[in-house]
């Protein structure tokens, strides 16, 4: 499932880029992210909790930075995680591109290709799309609040 999100942030592109590349701080904006531990400069392990319909899941997994192009303000990462009970797993690839729209205004385009397998994968596309959109909307609001205050 492809999820596309665009965020308008009232801050210069360099400031937004620096915020997004600080994964610990960025992670604090993601609803459901319980912990994030740096393994090395490209790999992070974490736990993410979500409730989808009547099912609650706690995913443990790894985020791997695949691409980081500061001059182009572009980054890509992959996520691989399994539900703690082993009933579901997810794989995702995210690409972020930041573009200065005007002085002091940045647009962040985030494209996520998400695949969910197992028990949670039995839910329909629209349920996941709605939940993912809700999470991304909350994430966007938290990012805006933090970046625009700095």
C-alpha positions in Angstrom: 0.0 0.0 0.0 1.4 3.4 -1.0 0.9 6.3 1.5 1.8 9.7 0.4 2.0 12.7 2.7 3.1 16.3 2.3 4.0 18.5 5.2 4.3 22.3 5.0 6.7 23.6 7.7 7.4 27.2 8.4 11.2 26.8 8.6 14.1 26.9 6.2 14.9 23.6 4.5 18.3 23.2 6.2 16.6 23.5 9.6 14.0 20.9 8.6 16.6 18.6 7.2 18.6 18.7 10.4 15.5 17.9 12.5 14.6 15.0 10.3 18.1 13.6 10.4 18.1 13.6 14.2 16.3 10.2 14.4 15.9 10.3 18.2 14.1 13.6 18.1 12.2 12.8 15.0 11.1 9.5 16.6 9.6 11.4 19.5 7.0 12.8 17.0 5.9 9.4 15.8 2.7 8.2 17.7 3.1 4.7 19.1 6.9 4.7 19.0 7.8 3.3 22.4 11.6 3.3 22.1 14.4 3.9 19.5 17.9 2.7 20.1 20.8 3.6 17.8 22.8 0.5 16.7 25.1 2.5 14.4 24.8 5.6 12.2 22.5 3.7 9.7 20.5 1.3 11.9 18.0 1.8 14.7 16.0 -0.8 16.7 12.7 0.1 18.1 9.3 -0.8 19.4 6.1 0.5 17.9 2.6 0.0 19.3 -0.6 0.4 17.3 -4.2 -0.5 17.6 -6.0 -1.4 14.4 -9.6 -2.2 14.7 -10.0 -4.6 17.6 -6.4 -5.8 17.5 -3.5 -4.2 19.4 0.0 -5.0 18.2 3.5 -4.2 19.5 6.1 -4.4 16.7 9.8 -4.8 17.3 12.0 -4.1 14.4 14.8 -2.2 12.7 14.9 1.0 10.7 17.8 1.1 8.2 18.9 4.3 6.5 19.3 3.4 2.8 20.1 6.8 1.4 21.0 10.2 2.8 21.7 13.0 0.3 22.0 16.3 2.2 22.6 18.4 -0.9 19.3 17.1 -2.5 17.5 17.0 0.9 16.5 13.5 0.2 16.6 10.4 2.4 15.3 6.8 2.2 14.9 4.2 4.8 13.5 0.7 5.2 11.6 -0.7 8.2 11.2 -4.4 9.0 9.3 -5.4 12.1 7.5 -8.3 13.7 4.6 -8.3 16.2 5.9 -9.5 19.6 3.4 -12.4 19.5 4.6 -13.4 16.0 1.1 -13.0 14.5 2.0 -10.2 12.1 4.9 -8.5 10.4 5.5 -5.4 8.4 7.9 -4.2 5.7 8.1 -0.6 4.6 10.2 1.7 2.5 10.0 5.4 3.1 11.4 8.2 0.9 11.5 11.8 2.1 12.3 14.8 -0.1 12.4 18.3 1.2 11.9 21.3 -1.0 12.1 25.0 0.0 8.9 26.5 -1.3 9.7 30.1 -0.3 12.2 31.6 2.1 11.5 30.1 5.5 8.9 27.6 4.1 9.7 23.9 3.4 7.6 21.2 2.0 8.4 17.6 3.0 7.1 14.9 0.7 7.0 11.5 2.4 6.2 8.4 0.3 5.8 5.1 2.2 5.3 1.7 0.6 3.9 -0.5 3.4 3.2 -4.2 3.4 1.6 -5.9 6.4 1.4 -9.7 6.6 -0.2 -12.1 9.0 -3.2 -11.5 11.3 -3.2 -7.8 10.8 -2.8 -8.2 7.1 -6.2 -9.8 7.0 -7.8 -6.4 7.5 -8.7 -4.4 4.4 -6.7 -1.8 2.6 -9.0 1.0 3.7 -8.6 0.2 7.4 -4.8 0.4 7.1 -4.9 3.4 4.9 -7.1 5.3 7.5 -4.9 4.3 10.4 -1.7 5.1 8.6 -3.1 8.5 7.5 -4.2 9.2 11.1 -0.7 8.4 12.4 1.0 10.5 9.7 -1.3 13.4 10.4 -0.5 13.3 14.1 3.2 12.9 13.3 3.0 16.0 11.0 1.4 18.1 13.6 4.1 17.2 16.2 6.9 17.8 13.7 5.5 21.2 12.8 5.2 22.2 16.5 8.7 21.2 17.3 10.5 22.5 14.2 8.7 25.8 14.2 9.5 26.4 17.8 13.2 25.8 17.5 
